Amino acid sequence: MHDSKEIGARLRDERKRCGLTQDQAAAACGIVKRTQANYEAGASDATATYLSRAWAMGFDVPYILTGVRQTAARESLSTEEDSVVAQYRRIPEEDQRALRRFLKAMFDDATA
């Protein structure tokens, strides 16, 4: 048995991680904002069609449903890369943004 409120909270987390408002996520998934809000509140369960569209937009659907993060192409990552991705996903969003800025600066410097 699943907990709709926990799934809804993870759905909200994924929407925010993807940088979308409720309106944007709802429109992209073919639903109205109120339905999106109900899914996120755990008042109703997301449909398979919705989850399929969310997956196509970059939502980590296995995480939404199970609470366990997945990498997009887990088989293609080395053990070290998989560990880095897993650690990155466990740090707060603010730290993720700082890390992305740092990596972009390193990349920009290396390609200059």
PyRosetta script that sets phi, psi and omega in degrees:
from pyrosetta import init, pose_from_sequence

init()
pose = pose_from_sequence("MHDSKEIGARLRDERKRCGLTQDQAAAACGIVKRTQANYEAGASDATATYLSRAWAMGFDVPYILTGVRQTAARESLSTEEDSVVAQYRRIPEEDQRALRRFLKAMFDDATA")
pose.set_psi(1, 140.7)
pose.set_omega(1, -179.7)
pose.set_phi(2, -104.7)
pose.set_psi(2, 161.2)
pose.set_omega(2, 177.3)
pose.set_phi(3, -106.5)
pose.set_psi(3, 109.2)
pose.set_omega(3, -176.1)
pose.set_phi(4, -58.3)
pose.set_psi(4, -35.3)
pose.set_omega(4, -179.7)
pose.set_phi(5, -67.4)
pose.set_psi(5, -40.2)
pose.set_omega(5, 178.0)
pose.set_phi(6, -67.5)
pose.set_psi(6, -42.5)
pose.set_omega(6, 177.6)
pose.set_phi(7, -62.4)
pose.set_psi(7, -42.3)
pose.set_omega(7, 177.8)
pose.set_phi(8, -61.6)
pose.set_psi(8, -40.6)
pose.set_omega(8, 178.8)
pose.set_phi(9, -64.7)
pose.set_psi(9, -40.6)
pose.set_omega(9, 178.2)
pose.set_phi(10, -68.6)
pose.set_psi(10, -35.4)
pose.set_omega(10, 175.7)
pose.set_phi(11, -61.9)
pose.set_psi(11, -44.9)
pose.set_omega(11, 177.3)
pose.set_phi(12, -60.0)
pose.set_psi(12, -44.0)
pose.set_omega(12, 178.6)
pose.set_phi(13, -58.6)
pose.set_psi(13, -43.9)
pose.set_omega(13, -179.8)
pose.set_phi(14, -66.6)
pose.set_psi(14, -40.5)
pose.set_omega(14, 177.5)
pose.set_phi(15, -59.3)
pose.set_psi(15, -46.1)
pose.set_omega(15, -179.8)
pose.set_phi(16, -67.3)
pose.set_psi(16, -39.3)
pose.set_omega(16, 178.4)
pose.set_phi(17, -59.5)
pose.set_psi(17, -36.2)
pose.set_omega(17, 179.2)
pose.set_phi(18, -81.1)
pose.set_psi(18, -2.0)
pose.set_omega(18, 176.3)
pose.set_phi(19, 74.1)
pose.set_psi(19, 30.9)
pose.set_omega(19, -177.6)
pose.set_phi(20, -110.8)
pose.set_psi(20, 146.7)
pose.set_omega(20, 170.3)
pose.set_phi(21, -82.0)
pose.set_psi(21, 169.6)
pose.set_omega(21, 175.2)
pose.set_phi(22, -60.8)
pose.set_psi(22, -41.1)
pose.set_omega(22, 178.6)
pose.set_phi(23, -59.4)
pose.set_psi(23, -46.0)
pose.set_omega(23, -178.1)
pose.set_phi(24, -65.7)
pose.set_psi(24, -45.1)
pose.set_omega(24, -179.9)
pose.set_phi(25, -63.6)
pose.set_psi(25, -43.7)
pose.set_omega(25, -179.9)
pose.set_phi(26, -60.7)
pose.set_psi(26, -48.0)
pose.set_omega(26, -178.8)
pose.set_phi(27, -61.5)
pose.set_psi(27, -43.2)
pose.set_omega(27, -178.8)
pose.set_phi(28, -66.8)
pose.set_psi(28, -27.6)
pose.set_omega(28, -178.5)
pose.set_phi(29, -99.2)
pose.set_psi(29, 3.8)
pose.set_omega(29, 174.5)
pose.set_phi(30, 76.3)
pose.set_psi(30, 30.1)
pose.set_omega(30, 177.8)
pose.set_phi(31, -128.8)
pose.set_psi(31, 174.4)
pose.set_omega(31, 176.1)
pose.set_phi(32, -93.2)
pose.set_psi(32, 161.2)
pose.set_omega(32, -177.0)
pose.set_phi(33, -57.1)
pose.set_psi(33, -39.0)
pose.set_omega(33, -178.2)
pose.set_phi(34, -61.6)
pose.set_psi(34, -39.2)
pose.set_omega(34, 177.6)
pose.set_phi(35, -65.8)
pose.set_psi(35, -41.8)
pose.set_omega(35, 176.2)
pose.set_phi(36, -58.2)
pose.set_psi(36, -46.0)
pose.set_omega(36, 179.2)
pose.set_phi(37, -61.6)
pose.set_psi(37, -40.8)
pose.set_omega(37, 177.8)
pose.set_phi(38, -63.7)
pose.set_psi(38, -42.2)
pose.set_omega(38, 176.9)
pose.set_phi(39, -59.6)
pose.set_psi(39, -47.2)
pose.set_omega(39, -176.9)
pose.set_phi(40, -68.1)
pose.set_psi(40, -29.7)
pose.set_omega(40, 178.5)
pose.set_phi(41, -82.2)
pose.set_psi(41, -10.6)
pose.set_omega(41, -176.8)
pose.set_phi(42, 79.3)
pose.set_psi(42, 13.8)
pose.set_omega(42, -180.0)
pose.set_phi(43, -76.2)
pose.set_psi(43, -24.6)
pose.set_omega(43, 174.3)
pose.set_phi(44, -148.8)
pose.set_psi(44, 159.4)
pose.set_omega(44, -177.1)
pose.set_phi(45, -92.8)
pose.set_psi(45, 139.4)
pose.set_omega(45, 177.4)
pose.set_phi(46, -65.2)
pose.set_psi(46, 143.3)
pose.set_omega(46, 179.2)
pose.set_phi(47, -81.0)
pose.set_psi(47, 164.5)
pose.set_omega(47, 176.7)
pose.set_phi(48, -61.8)
pose.set_psi(48, -38.6)
pose.set_omega(48, 178.8)
pose.set_phi(49, -62.0)
pose.set_psi(49, -45.5)
pose.set_omega(49, 178.5)
pose.set_phi(50, -59.4)
pose.set_psi(50, -48.9)
pose.set_omega(50, -177.0)
pose.set_phi(51, -64.3)
pose.set_psi(51, -35.6)
pose.set_omega(51, 176.7)
pose.set_phi(52, -63.6)
pose.set_psi(52, -43.5)
pose.set_omega(52, 178.5)
pose.set_phi(53, -68.0)
pose.set_psi(53, -37.6)
pose.set_omega(53, 177.5)
pose.set_phi(54, -63.9)
pose.set_psi(54, -40.7)
pose.set_omega(54, 177.7)
pose.set_phi(55, -59.5)
pose.set_psi(55, -43.8)
pose.set_omega(55, -179.4)
pose.set_phi(56, -63.8)
pose.set_psi(56, -26.7)
pose.set_omega(56, 179.1)
pose.set_phi(57, -86.3)
pose.set_psi(57, -3.5)
pose.set_omega(57, 177.8)
pose.set_phi(58, 106.6)
pose.set_psi(58, 3.0)
pose.set_omega(58, 176.6)
pose.set_phi(59, -68.5)
pose.set_psi(59, 141.6)
pose.set_omega(59, 175.7)
pose.set_phi(60, -84.9)
pose.set_psi(60, 85.7)
pose.set_omega(60, -175.1)
pose.set_phi(61, -63.1)
pose.set_psi(61, -40.8)
pose.set_omega(61, 175.6)
pose.set_phi(62, -56.8)
pose.set_psi(62, -38.1)
pose.set_omega(62, 176.3)
pose.set_phi(63, -63.8)
pose.set_psi(63, -44.9)
pose.set_omega(63, 180.0)
pose.set_phi(64, -55.9)
pose.set_psi(64, -44.8)
pose.set_omega(64, -175.1)
pose.set_phi(65, -80.1)
pose.set_psi(65, -33.2)
pose.set_omega(65, -172.7)
pose.set_phi(66, -115.7)
pose.set_psi(66, -19.7)
pose.set_omega(66, -175.5)
pose.set_phi(67, 85.8)
pose.set_psi(67, 3.9)
pose.set_omega(67, 179.6)
pose.set_phi(68, -110.1)
pose.set_psi(68, 122.3)
pose.set_omega(68, -179.3)
pose.set_phi(69, -71.7)
pose.set_psi(69, 145.8)
pose.set_omega(69, 177.2)
pose.set_phi(70, -123.1)
pose.set_psi(70, 150.6)
pose.set_omega(70, 170.8)
pose.set_phi(71, -91.3)
pose.set_psi(71, 152.0)
pose.set_omega(71, -176.3)
pose.set_phi(72, -62.1)
pose.set_psi(72, -40.7)
pose.set_omega(72, -179.2)
pose.set_phi(73, -132.9)
pose.set_psi(73, 63.5)
pose.set_omega(73, -173.0)
pose.set_phi(74, -50.8)
pose.set_psi(74, -39.2)
pose.set_omega(74, -177.3)
pose.set_phi(75, -64.7)
pose.set_psi(75, -27.2)
pose.set_omega(75, -175.9)
pose.set_phi(76, -87.6)
pose.set_psi(76, -3.9)
pose.set_omega(76, -179.8)
pose.set_phi(77, -93.7)
pose.set_psi(77, 142.3)
pose.set_omega(77, 172.1)
pose.set_phi(78, -72.6)
pose.set_psi(78, 169.0)
pose.set_omega(78, 178.5)
pose.set_phi(79, -58.9)
pose.set_psi(79, -41.8)
pose.set_omega(79, -179.3)
pose.set_phi(80, -66.5)
pose.set_psi(80, -42.2)
pose.set_omega(80, 178.9)
pose.set_phi(81, -64.8)
pose.set_psi(81, -42.3)
pose.set_omega(81, 178.5)
pose.set_phi(82, -60.9)
pose.set_psi(82, -40.2)
pose.set_omega(82, 178.5)
pose.set_phi(83, -63.8)
pose.set_psi(83, -42.0)
pose.set_omega(83, 179.1)
pose.set_phi(84, -63.1)
pose.set_psi(84, -45.2)
pose.set_omega(84, 179.5)
pose.set_phi(85, -61.2)
pose.set_psi(85, -45.3)
pose.set_omega(85, -179.7)
pose.set_phi(86, -61.7)
pose.set_psi(86, -42.5)
pose.set_omega(86, 179.1)
pose.set_phi(87, -66.1)
pose.set_psi(87, -43.0)
pose.set_omega(87, 178.8)
pose.set_phi(88, -56.6)
pose.set_psi(88, -42.8)
pose.set_omega(88, -177.0)
pose.set_phi(89, -70.9)
pose.set_psi(89, -14.7)
pose.set_omega(89, -179.9)
pose.set_phi(90, -94.2)
pose.set_psi(90, -9.7)
pose.set_omega(90, -179.3)
pose.set_phi(91, -89.3)
pose.set_psi(91, 156.9)
pose.set_omega(91, -178.9)
pose.set_phi(92, -60.0)
pose.set_psi(92, 153.0)
pose.set_omega(92, -178.7)
pose.set_phi(93, -54.5)
pose.set_psi(93, -40.3)
pose.set_omega(93, -180.0)
pose.set_phi(94, -60.2)
pose.set_psi(94, -42.1)
pose.set_omega(94, 177.9)
pose.set_phi(95, -69.4)
pose.set_psi(95, -34.8)
pose.set_omega(95, 176.4)
pose.set_phi(96, -62.1)
pose.set_psi(96, -43.4)
pose.set_omega(96, 179.0)
pose.set_phi(97, -61.8)
pose.set_psi(97, -43.5)
pose.set_omega(97, 179.2)
pose.set_phi(98, -62.6)
pose.set_psi(98, -40.8)
pose.set_omega(98, 179.1)
pose.set_phi(99, -65.4)
pose.set_psi(99, -40.8)
pose.set_omega(99, 177.6)
pose.set_phi(100, -63.5)
pose.set_psi(100, -39.7)
pose.set_omega(100, 177.4)
pose.set_phi(101, -62.8)
pose.set_psi(101, -43.3)
pose.set_omega(101, 179.4)
pose.set_phi(102, -61.5)
pose.set_psi(102, -47.4)
pose.set_omega(102, -179.3)
pose.set_phi(103, -65.4)
pose.set_psi(103, -37.8)
pose.set_omega(103, 177.5)
pose.set_phi(104, -63.6)
pose.set_psi(104, -42.6)
pose.set_omega(104, 178.9)
pose.set_phi(105, -62.5)
pose.set_psi(105, -41.6)
pose.set_omega(105, 177.7)
pose.set_phi(106, -62.4)
pose.set_psi(106, -45.1)
pose.set_omega(106, -179.9)
pose.set_phi(107, -63.2)
pose.set_psi(107, -47.1)
pose.set_omega(107, -179.9)
pose.set_phi(108, -59.2)
pose.set_psi(108, -40.9)
pose.set_omega(108, 179.5)
pose.set_phi(109, -66.4)
pose.set_psi(109, -39.8)
pose.set_omega(109, -178.1)
pose.set_phi(110, -71.0)
pose.set_psi(110, -27.5)
pose.set_omega(110, -177.5)
pose.set_phi(111, -98.3)
pose.set_psi(111, -0.1)
pose.set_omega(111, -178.5)
pose.set_phi(112, -79.7)
pose.dump_pdb("model.pdb")
